[in-house]
Amino acid sequence: MVYVDDADVPKYGRGWCHLTADSLGELHAFAARIGLPARAFHRGARHPHYDITADQRLNALRSGAHPVSPREVVRIARQVFVPPPAVASSPSDAQLALFA
């Protein structure tokens, strides 16, 4: 399922909303279908989403996105985000014992 909020965050002289989905594949496919440019994807964000204008939000809603609050869109997007596995900075004693 795809979701869009009504955050209306002011930036660059206009209001911005957020588009997210239950999976990254679904999010990118929906974004492409409604003509969002790849640069609209917020790379490096703690939760995967596209930044979209009010007009793009209306287009997303007409295309099947479900309206949610800004708080809900963050909660949903955070469920999609899977942090990278932690990398050990040095081998453990158990790992070193394998080479003894």
MOPAC internal coordinates of N, CA, C and O (Angstrom, degrees):
PM7 1SCF
backbone

  N    0.0000 0     0.00 0     0.00 0    0    0    0
  C    1.4389 1     0.00 0     0.00 0    1    0    0
  C    1.5354 1   108.35 1     0.00 0    2    1    0
  O    1.2310 1   120.38 1   -33.20 1    3    2    1
  N    1.3196 1   116.89 1   146.80 1    3    2    1
  C    1.4656 1   123.08 1  -179.60 1    5    3    2
  C    1.5229 1   108.26 1  -111.16 1    6    5    3
  O    1.2310 1   120.75 1   -37.97 1    7    6    5
  N    1.3253 1   116.16 1   142.03 1    7    6    5
  C    1.4590 1   122.01 1  -175.26 1    9    7    6
  C    1.5260 1   110.54 1  -130.49 1   10    9    7
  O    1.2310 1   120.98 1   -30.22 1   11   10    9
  N    1.3310 1   115.74 1   149.78 1   11   10    9
  C    1.4620 1   121.09 1   176.43 1   13   11   10
  C    1.5258 1   108.41 1  -140.40 1   14   13   11
  O    1.2310 1   121.15 1   -42.64 1   15   14   13
  N    1.3421 1   115.40 1   137.36 1   15   14   13
  C    1.4616 1   118.56 1   178.73 1   17   15   14
  C    1.5276 1   110.70 1   -98.80 1   18   17   15
  O    1.2310 1   121.46 1    -0.65 1   19   18   17
  N    1.3220 1   114.82 1   179.35 1   19   18   17
  C    1.4604 1   120.89 1   178.27 1   21   19   18
  C    1.5333 1   109.69 1  -119.85 1   22   21   19
  O    1.2310 1   120.92 1  -139.68 1   23   22   21
  N    1.3334 1   115.85 1    40.32 1   23   22   21
  C    1.4639 1   121.75 1  -173.30 1   25   23   22
  C    1.5273 1   112.81 1   -58.67 1   26   25   23
  O    1.2310 1   119.93 1   138.81 1   27   26   25
  N    1.3264 1   117.74 1   -41.19 1   27   26   25
  C    1.4662 1   122.48 1  -179.82 1   29   27   26
  C    1.5282 1   111.48 1    54.17 1   30   29   27
  O    1.2310 1   120.70 1  -130.43 1   31   30   29
  N    1.3386 1   116.26 1    49.57 1   31   30   29
  C    1.4624 1   122.59 1   179.20 1   33   31   30
  C    1.5265 1   108.68 1   -73.72 1   34   33   31
  O    1.2310 1   119.48 1   -58.22 1   35   34   33
  N    1.3433 1   118.59 1   121.78 1   35   34   33
  C    1.4652 1   119.84 1  -178.11 1   37   35   34
  C    1.5321 1   112.03 1   -75.08 1   38   37   35
  O    1.2310 1   120.83 1   -53.97 1   39   38   37
  N    1.3237 1   116.03 1   126.03 1   39   38   37
  C    1.4650 1   122.01 1   176.60 1   41   39   38
  C    1.5169 1   107.96 1  -162.57 1   42   41   39
  O    1.2310 1   120.68 1   -41.42 1   43   42   41
  N    1.3172 1   116.31 1   138.58 1   43   42   41
  C    1.4650 1   122.29 1   179.58 1   45   43   42
  C    1.5262 1   111.97 1    57.46 1   46   45   43
  O    1.2310 1   120.42 1  -147.14 1   47   46   45
  N    1.3300 1   116.81 1    32.86 1   47   46   45
  C    1.4504 1   120.55 1   175.65 1   49   47   46
  C    1.5175 1   116.04 1    78.72 1   50   49   47
  O    1.2310 1   119.90 1  -167.54 1   51   50   49
  N    1.3131 1   117.79 1    12.46 1   51   50   49
  C    1.4711 1   120.90 1   177.61 1   53   51   50
  C    1.5160 1   109.86 1  -147.71 1   54   53   51
  O    1.2310 1   121.02 1   -10.29 1   55   54   53
  N    1.3273 1   115.65 1   169.71 1   55   54   53
  C    1.4565 1   120.69 1   178.81 1   57   55   54
  C    1.5199 1   111.03 1   -93.95 1   58   57   55
  O    1.2310 1   120.55 1   -37.52 1   59   58   57
  N    1.3181 1   116.56 1   142.48 1   59   58   57
  C    1.4607 1   122.10 1  -177.32 1   61   59   58
  C    1.5248 1   110.70 1  -122.56 1   62   61   59
  O    1.2310 1   121.34 1   -36.36 1   63   62   61
  N    1.3228 1   115.03 1   143.64 1   63   62   61
  C    1.4615 1   123.72 1   177.44 1   65   63   62
  C    1.5257 1   107.87 1  -120.17 1   66   65   63
  O    1.2310 1   120.69 1    -1.47 1   67   66   65
  N    1.3265 1   116.29 1   178.53 1   67   66   65
  C    1.4627 1   121.37 1  -176.98 1   69   67   66
  C    1.5238 1   110.66 1  -126.50 1   70   69   67
  O    1.2310 1   121.34 1   -42.91 1   71   70   69
  N    1.3261 1   115.04 1   137.09 1   71   70   69
  C    1.4619 1   122.90 1   178.54 1   73   71   70
  C    1.5200 1   107.75 1  -116.70 1   74   73   71
  O    1.2310 1   120.04 1   -51.10 1   75   74   73
  N    1.3286 1   117.53 1   128.90 1   75   74   73
  C    1.4589 1   121.54 1   176.91 1   77   75   74
  C    1.5256 1   108.80 1  -142.85 1   78   77   75
  O    1.2310 1   120.39 1    -1.68 1   79   78   77
  N    1.3292 1   116.85 1   178.32 1   79   78   77
  C    1.4682 1   121.23 1  -177.90 1   81   79   78
  C    1.5168 1   109.52 1  -153.59 1   82   81   79
  O    1.2310 1   121.30 1    -4.09 1   83   82   81
  N    1.3276 1   115.11 1   175.91 1   83   82   81
  C    1.4611 1   120.95 1   179.91 1   85   83   82
  C    1.5218 1   112.93 1   -72.83 1   86   85   83
  O    1.2310 1   119.84 1   164.03 1   87   86   85
  N    1.3346 1   117.91 1   -15.97 1   87   86   85
  C    1.4629 1   121.32 1   176.71 1   89   87   86
  C    1.5209 1   109.04 1  -149.17 1   90   89   87
  O    1.2310 1   120.83 1   -24.44 1   91   90   89
  N    1.3239 1   116.03 1   155.56 1   91   90   89
  C    1.4654 1   119.85 1   178.50 1   93   91   90
  C    1.5190 1   111.44 1   -63.93 1   94   93   91
  O    1.2310 1   120.19 1   140.91 1   95   94   93
  N    1.3265 1   117.24 1   -39.09 1   95   94   93
  C    1.4597 1   120.20 1   179.05 1   97   95   94
  C    1.5140 1   111.77 1   -60.57 1   98   97   95
  O    1.2310 1   120.88 1   134.37 1   99   98   97
  N    1.3196 1   115.93 1   -45.63 1   99   98   97
  C    1.4611 1   121.05 1   178.90 1  101   99   98
  C    1.5283 1   110.71 1   -64.76 1  102  101   99
  O    1.2310 1   120.31 1   140.04 1  103  102  101
  N    1.3223 1   117.01 1   -39.96 1  103  102  101
  C    1.4641 1   121.49 1   179.68 1  105  103  102
  C    1.5215 1   110.97 1   -62.24 1  106  105  103
  O    1.2310 1   120.05 1   129.54 1  107  106  105
  N    1.3334 1   117.50 1   -50.46 1  107  106  105
  C    1.4664 1   120.84 1  -177.97 1  109  107  106
  C    1.5300 1   111.51 1   -66.95 1  110  109  107
  O    1.2310 1   120.08 1   141.82 1  111  110  109
  N    1.3247 1   117.45 1   -38.18 1  111  110  109
  C    1.4705 1   120.30 1   179.16 1  113  111  110
  C    1.5276 1   110.58 1   -64.72 1  114  113  111
  O    1.2310 1   120.14 1   136.43 1  115  114  113
  N    1.3227 1   117.34 1   -43.57 1  115  114  113
  C    1.4641 1   121.37 1   179.58 1  117  115  114
  C    1.5294 1   109.90 1   -64.93 1  118  117  115
  O    1.2310 1   120.65 1   135.87 1  119  118  117
  N    1.3203 1   116.36 1   -44.13 1  119  118  117
  C    1.4671 1   120.51 1   179.63 1  121  119  118
  C    1.5261 1   110.72 1   -59.25 1  122  121  119
  O    1.2310 1   120.43 1   136.63 1  123  122  121
  N    1.3193 1   116.78 1   -43.37 1  123  122  121
  C    1.4692 1   120.34 1   178.60 1  125  123  122
  C    1.5247 1   110.58 1   -64.93 1  126  125  123
  O    1.2310 1   120.55 1   139.54 1  127  126  125
  N    1.3215 1   116.55 1   -40.46 1  127  126  125
  C    1.4653 1   120.75 1  -178.66 1  129  127  126
  C    1.5247 1   112.26 1   -62.63 1  130  129  127
  O    1.2310 1   120.00 1   145.58 1  131  130  129
  N    1.3349 1   117.60 1   -34.42 1  131  130  129
  C    1.4672 1   119.05 1  -179.82 1  133  131  130
  C    1.5300 1   112.19 1   -96.13 1  134  133  131
  O    1.2310 1   120.86 1  -172.08 1  135  134  133
  N    1.3325 1   115.96 1     7.92 1  135  134  133
  C    1.4590 1   120.12 1   172.42 1  137  135  134
  C    1.5159 1   116.53 1    83.43 1  138  137  135
  O    1.2310 1   119.89 1  -158.03 1  139  138  137
  N    1.3318 1   117.81 1    21.97 1  139  138  137
  C    1.4630 1   119.07 1   177.45 1  141  139  138
  C    1.5234 1   109.84 1   -75.74 1  142  141  139
  O    1.2310 1   119.95 1   -43.70 1  143  142  141
  N    1.3193 1   117.70 1   136.30 1  143  142  141
  C    1.4618 1   119.63 1   177.31 1  145  143  142
  C    1.5307 1   110.39 1   -73.29 1  146  145  143
  O    1.2310 1   120.47 1   -28.71 1  147  146  145
  N    1.3142 1   116.71 1   151.29 1  147  146  145
  C    1.4632 1   121.30 1  -179.87 1  149  147  146
  C    1.5258 1   111.24 1   -57.84 1  150  149  147
  O    1.2310 1   120.02 1   149.28 1  151  150  149
  N    1.3299 1   117.57 1   -30.72 1  151  150  149
  C    1.4650 1   120.33 1  -178.94 1  153  151  150
  C    1.5358 1   112.42 1   -66.41 1  154  153  151
  O    1.2310 1   120.10 1   165.33 1  155  154  153
  N    1.3376 1   117.41 1   -14.67 1  155  154  153
  C    1.4654 1   120.71 1   178.28 1  157  155  154
  C    1.5312 1   111.81 1   -75.72 1  158  157  155
  O    1.2310 1   120.33 1   164.65 1  159  158  157
  N    1.3497 1   116.97 1   -15.35 1  159  158  157
  C    1.4616 1   119.94 1   177.29 1  161  159  158
  C    1.5204 1   108.21 1   -72.19 1  162  161  159
  O    1.2310 1   120.50 1   -51.21 1  163  162  161
  N    1.3203 1   116.65 1   128.79 1  163  162  161
  C    1.4649 1   121.27 1  -176.32 1  165  163  162
  C    1.5257 1   109.51 1   -82.85 1  166  165  163
  O    1.2310 1   121.19 1   -93.00 1  167  166  165
  N    1.3102 1   115.32 1    87.00 1  167  166  165
  C    1.4652 1   121.12 1   179.50 1  169  167  166
  C    1.5291 1   109.37 1   -69.17 1  170  169  167
  O    1.2310 1   121.11 1   -38.54 1  171  170  169
  N    1.2970 1   115.48 1   141.46 1  171  170  169
  C    1.4544 1   120.17 1   178.14 1  173  171  170
  C    1.5201 1   114.25 1    83.79 1  174  173  171
  O    1.2310 1   120.10 1   178.42 1  175  174  173
  N    1.3172 1   117.42 1    -1.58 1  175  174  173
  C    1.4656 1   119.94 1   178.19 1  177  175  174
  C    1.5277 1   109.76 1   -73.36 1  178  177  175
  O    1.2310 1   120.65 1   -23.60 1  179  178  177
  N    1.3140 1   116.36 1   156.40 1  179  178  177
  C    1.4681 1   120.06 1   178.26 1  181  179  178
  C    1.5158 1   112.31 1   -72.90 1  182  181  179
  O    1.2310 1   120.69 1   165.69 1  183  182  181
  N    1.3159 1   116.28 1   -14.31 1  183  182  181
  C    1.4655 1   120.66 1   176.08 1  185  183  182
  C    1.5307 1   107.87 1  -140.17 1  186  185  183
  O    1.2310 1   119.68 1   -45.15 1  187  186  185
  N    1.3432 1   118.21 1   134.85 1  187  186  185
  C    1.4651 1   121.57 1  -174.35 1  189  187  186
  C    1.5281 1   112.24 1   -70.29 1  190  189  187
  O    1.2310 1   121.11 1   -52.69 1  191  190  189
  N    1.3345 1   115.48 1   127.31 1  191  190  189
  C    1.4648 1   120.15 1   178.56 1  193  191  190
  C    1.5232 1   110.35 1  -163.59 1  194  193  191
  O    1.2310 1   121.30 1   -16.62 1  195  194  193
  N    1.3123 1   115.11 1   163.38 1  195  194  193
  C    1.4563 1   122.64 1   171.16 1  197  195  194
  C    1.5207 1   107.75 1  -104.57 1  198  197  195
  O    1.2310 1   120.40 1   -40.63 1  199  198  197
  N    1.3236 1   116.84 1   139.37 1  199  198  197
  C    1.4585 1   122.11 1   170.89 1  201  199  198
  C    1.5195 1   106.75 1   -88.61 1  202  201  199
  O    1.2310 1   120.40 1   -56.16 1  203  202  201
  N    1.3316 1   116.84 1   123.84 1  203  202  201
  C    1.4621 1   120.63 1  -176.32 1  205  203  202
  C    1.5276 1   110.78 1  -132.69 1  206  205  203
  O    1.2310 1   121.03 1   -25.71 1  207  206  205
  N    1.3182 1   115.63 1   154.29 1  207  206  205
  C    1.4611 1   121.69 1   178.70 1  209  207  206
  C    1.5291 1   110.15 1   -81.06 1  210  209  207
  O    1.2310 1   121.05 1    -8.26 1  211  210  209
  N    1.3203 1   115.59 1   171.74 1  211  210  209
  C    1.4700 1   120.64 1   178.45 1  213  211  210
  C    1.5313 1   110.96 1   -60.53 1  214  213  211
  O    1.2310 1   120.00 1   139.53 1  215  214  213
  N    1.3387 1   117.60 1   -40.47 1  215  214  213
  C    1.4677 1   120.17 1   177.87 1  217  215  214
  C    1.5248 1   111.26 1   -64.40 1  218  217  215
  O    1.2310 1   120.32 1   138.20 1  219  218  217
  N    1.3311 1   117.00 1   -41.80 1  219  218  217
  C    1.4606 1   120.49 1   178.04 1  221  219  218
  C    1.5307 1   110.37 1   -66.00 1  222  221  219
  O    1.2310 1   120.21 1   146.51 1  223  222  221
  N    1.3343 1   117.21 1   -33.49 1  223  222  221
  C    1.4631 1   121.37 1   176.59 1  225  223  222
  C    1.5280 1   110.09 1   -61.81 1  226  225  223
  O    1.2310 1   120.58 1   134.05 1  227  226  225
  N    1.3324 1   116.49 1   -45.95 1  227  226  225
  C    1.4680 1   119.83 1   178.31 1  229  227  226
  C    1.5199 1   110.94 1   -60.02 1  230  229  227
  O    1.2310 1   120.50 1   138.07 1  231  230  229
  N    1.3292 1   116.64 1   -41.93 1  231  230  229
  C    1.4603 1   121.11 1   177.85 1  233  231  230
  C    1.5345 1   110.25 1   -62.61 1  234  233  231
  O    1.2310 1   120.53 1   138.52 1  235  234  233
  N    1.3284 1   116.59 1   -41.48 1  235  234  233
  C    1.4666 1   120.52 1   178.78 1  237  235  234
  C    1.5317 1   110.58 1   -62.81 1  238  237  235
  O    1.2310 1   120.38 1   136.81 1  239  238  237
  N    1.3251 1   116.89 1   -43.19 1  239  238  237
  C    1.4676 1   120.46 1   178.95 1  241  239  238
  C    1.5255 1   111.14 1   -63.51 1  242  241  239
  O    1.2310 1   120.53 1   137.19 1  243  242  241
  N    1.3276 1   116.59 1   -42.81 1  243  242  241
  C    1.4754 1   120.50 1   178.01 1  245  243  242
  C    1.5265 1   111.41 1   -63.86 1  246  245  243
  O    1.2310 1   120.93 1   153.16 1  247  246  245
  N    1.3230 1   115.83 1   -26.84 1  247  246  245
  C    1.4670 1   120.87 1  -177.72 1  249  247  246
  C    1.5234 1   112.86 1   -91.53 1  250  249  247
  O    1.2310 1   120.30 1  -177.36 1  251  250  249
  N    1.3314 1   117.03 1     2.64 1  251  250  249
  C    1.4581 1   119.59 1   173.89 1  253  251  250
  C    1.5163 1   117.38 1   114.70 1  254  253  251
  O    1.2310 1   119.28 1   179.05 1  255  254  253
  N    1.3268 1   118.98 1    -0.95 1  255  254  253
  C    1.4671 1   120.00 1   177.17 1  257  255  254
  C    1.5261 1   109.46 1   -67.39 1  258  257  255
  O    1.2310 1   120.80 1   -32.48 1  259  258  257
  N    1.3038 1   116.07 1   147.52 1  259  258  257
  C    1.4651 1   121.81 1  -179.10 1  261  259  258
  C    1.5262 1   109.78 1   -96.90 1  262  261  259
  O    1.2310 1   119.87 1   -49.74 1  263  262  261
  N    1.3308 1   117.86 1   130.26 1  263  262  261
  C    1.4687 1   120.08 1   179.67 1  265  263  262
  C    1.5288 1   111.04 1   -73.45 1  266  265  263
  O    1.2310 1   121.07 1   -45.74 1  267  266  265
  N    1.3267 1   115.55 1   134.26 1  267  266  265
  C    1.4629 1   122.09 1   176.57 1  269  267  266
  C    1.5251 1   108.56 1  -139.82 1  270  269  267
  O    1.2310 1   120.58 1   -12.12 1  271  270  269
  N    1.3116 1   116.49 1   167.88 1  271  270  269
  C    1.4630 1   120.90 1   177.33 1  273  271  270
  C    1.5300 1   109.61 1   -76.62 1  274  273  271
  O    1.2310 1   120.02 1   -18.06 1  275  274  273
  N    1.3355 1   117.57 1   161.94 1  275  274  273
  C    1.4681 1   119.62 1   176.01 1  277  275  274
  C    1.5339 1   112.16 1   -56.97 1  278  277  275
  O    1.2310 1   120.16 1   142.04 1  279  278  277
  N    1.3086 1   117.29 1   -37.96 1  279  278  277
  C    1.4688 1   120.70 1   178.98 1  281  279  278
  C    1.5301 1   110.84 1   -64.46 1  282  281  279
  O    1.2310 1   120.74 1   138.33 1  283  282  281
  N    1.3312 1   116.19 1   -41.67 1  283  282  281
  C    1.4699 1   120.07 1   179.73 1  285  283  282
  C    1.5219 1   111.32 1   -66.32 1  286  285  283
  O    1.2310 1   120.01 1   140.80 1  287  286  285
  N    1.3357 1   117.59 1   -39.20 1  287  286  285
  C    1.4664 1   119.40 1  -178.34 1  289  287  286
  C    1.5287 1   110.15 1   -63.84 1  290  289  287
  O    1.2310 1   119.87 1   142.73 1  291  290  289
  N    1.3250 1   117.86 1   -37.27 1  291  290  289
  C    1.4671 1   120.81 1   177.48 1  293  291  290
  C    1.5252 1   110.09 1   -67.38 1  294  293  291
  O    1.2310 1   120.01 1   136.27 1  295  294  293
  N    1.3222 1   117.59 1   -43.73 1  295  294  293
  C    1.4685 1   120.90 1   179.31 1  297  295  294
  C    1.5268 1   110.95 1   -59.85 1  298  297  295
  O    1.2310 1   120.47 1   134.84 1  299  298  297
  N    1.3226 1   116.70 1   -45.16 1  299  298  297
  C    1.4649 1   121.61 1  -179.86 1  301  299  298
  C    1.5230 1   110.55 1   -64.62 1  302  301  299
  O    1.2310 1   120.66 1   132.96 1  303  302  301
  N    1.3222 1   116.34 1   -47.04 1  303  302  301
  C    1.4644 1   120.42 1  -177.79 1  305  303  302
  C    1.5212 1   111.65 1   -63.96 1  306  305  303
  O    1.2310 1   119.96 1   143.87 1  307  306  305
  N    1.3128 1   117.68 1   -36.13 1  307  306  305
  C    1.4685 1   120.14 1   179.53 1  309  307  306
  C    1.5208 1   111.60 1   -66.57 1  310  309  307
  O    1.2310 1   119.82 1   153.24 1  311  310  309
  N    1.3209 1   117.94 1   -26.76 1  311  310  309
  C    1.4627 1   120.66 1   177.12 1  313  311  310
  C    1.5253 1   110.92 1   -70.41 1  314  313  311
  O    1.2310 1   120.42 1   153.65 1  315  314  313
  N    1.3259 1   116.80 1   -26.35 1  315  314  313
  C    1.4639 1   121.74 1   179.70 1  317  315  314
  C    1.5210 1   110.12 1   -78.86 1  318  317  315
  O    1.2310 1   120.33 1   146.10 1  319  318  317
  N    1.3280 1   116.97 1   -33.90 1  319  318  317
  C    1.4589 1   121.67 1  -175.77 1  321  319  318
  C    1.5155 1   110.36 1   -70.06 1  322  321  319
  O    1.2310 1   121.11 1   -52.03 1  323  322  321
  N    1.3181 1   115.49 1   127.97 1  323  322  321
  C    1.4564 1   121.40 1   175.39 1  325  323  322
  C    1.5166 1   106.66 1  -118.05 1  326  325  323
  O    1.2310 1   119.92 1   -69.61 1  327  326  325
  N    1.3271 1   117.75 1   110.39 1  327  326  325
  C    1.4586 1   119.06 1  -178.17 1  329  327  326
  C    1.5219 1   111.33 1   -63.83 1  330  329  327
  O    1.2310 1   120.32 1   -31.85 1  331  330  329
  N    1.3251 1   116.99 1   148.15 1  331  330  329
  C    1.4651 1   119.33 1   178.61 1  333  331  330
  C    1.5232 1   109.89 1   -64.08 1  334  333  331
  O    1.2310 1   120.61 1   -28.41 1  335  334  333
  N    1.3296 1   116.45 1   151.59 1  335  334  333
  C    1.4611 1   118.74 1   179.72 1  337  335  334
  C    1.5244 1   110.58 1   -63.87 1  338  337  335
  O    1.2310 1   121.28 1   -33.17 1  339  338  337
  N    1.3083 1   115.15 1   146.83 1  339  338  337
  C    1.4630 1   119.87 1   178.29 1  341  339  338
  C    1.5227 1   108.96 1   -67.86 1  342  341  339
  O    1.2310 1   120.81 1   -39.38 1  343  342  341
  N    1.3012 1   116.06 1   140.62 1  343  342  341
  C    1.4609 1   121.68 1   178.75 1  345  343  342
  C    1.5196 1   107.72 1  -107.01 1  346  345  343
  O    1.2310 1   121.07 1   -55.58 1  347  346  345
  N    1.3071 1   115.57 1   124.42 1  347  346  345
  C    1.4583 1   119.68 1   179.19 1  349  347  346
  C    1.5200 1   109.12 1   -68.27 1  350  349  347
  O    1.2310 1   120.64 1   -43.17 1  351  350  349
  N    1.3210 1   116.38 1   136.83 1  351  350  349
  C    1.4582 1   119.89 1  -179.25 1  353  351  350
  C    1.5200 1   111.45 1   -78.46 1  354  353  351
  O    1.2310 1   120.20 1   153.64 1  355  354  353
  N    1.3252 1   117.22 1   -26.36 1  355  354  353
  C    1.4566 1   120.12 1   176.60 1  357  355  354
  C    1.5250 1   108.00 1  -146.08 1  358  357  355
  O    1.2310 1   120.32 1   -27.50 1  359  358  357
  N    1.3238 1   117.00 1   152.50 1  359  358  357
  C    1.4650 1   119.26 1  -177.64 1  361  359  358
  C    1.5275 1   111.15 1   -67.57 1  362  361  359
  O    1.2310 1   121.40 1   -31.18 1  363  362  361
  N    1.3116 1   114.93 1   148.82 1  363  362  361
  C    1.4695 1   120.33 1   177.55 1  365  363  362
  C    1.5289 1   109.00 1   -79.76 1  366  365  363
  O    1.2310 1   121.10 1   -13.37 1  367  366  365
  N    1.3228 1   115.51 1   166.63 1  367  366  365
  C    1.4669 1   119.98 1   177.57 1  369  367  366
  C    1.5240 1   110.69 1   -59.25 1  370  369  367
  O    1.2310 1   120.57 1   141.88 1  371  370  369
  N    1.3359 1   116.51 1   -38.12 1  371  370  369
  C    1.4666 1   120.43 1   179.74 1  373  371  370
  C    1.5253 1   110.50 1   -64.12 1  374  373  371
  O    1.2310 1   120.35 1   140.80 1  375  374  373
  N    1.3294 1   116.93 1   -39.20 1  375  374  373
  C    1.4623 1   120.05 1   178.60 1  377  375  374
  C    1.5261 1   110.47 1   -67.79 1  378  377  375
  O    1.2310 1   120.10 1   139.21 1  379  378  377
  N    1.3302 1   117.42 1   -40.79 1  379  378  377
  C    1.4649 1   120.90 1   179.61 1  381  379  378
  C    1.5272 1   111.06 1   -65.94 1  382  381  379
  O    1.2310 1   120.19 1   147.19 1  383  382  381
  N    1.3330 1   117.24 1   -32.81 1  383  382  381
  C    1.4621 1   121.21 1  -179.42 1  385  383  382
  C    1.5245 1   111.28 1   -64.35 1  386  385  383
  O    1.2310 1   119.80 1   155.43 1  387  386  385
  N    1.3180 1   117.99 1   -24.57 1  387  386  385
  C    1.4601 1   121.20 1   178.59 1  389  387  386
  C    1.5226 1   111.67 1   -64.24 1  390  389  387
  O    1.2310 1   120.15 1   154.94 1  391  390  389
  N    1.3167 1   117.32 1   -25.06 1  391  390  389
  C    1.4608 1   121.27 1  -176.61 1  393  391  390
  C    1.5275 1   112.24 1  -102.64 1  394  393  391
  O    1.2310 1   119.92 1  -173.73 1  395  394  393
  N    1.3212 1   117.77 1     6.27 1  395  394  393
  C    1.4634 1   120.89 1  -177.83 1  397  395  394
  C    1.5106 1   110.87 1   -81.81 1  398  397  395
  O    1.2310 1   120.10 1   180.00 1  399  398  397

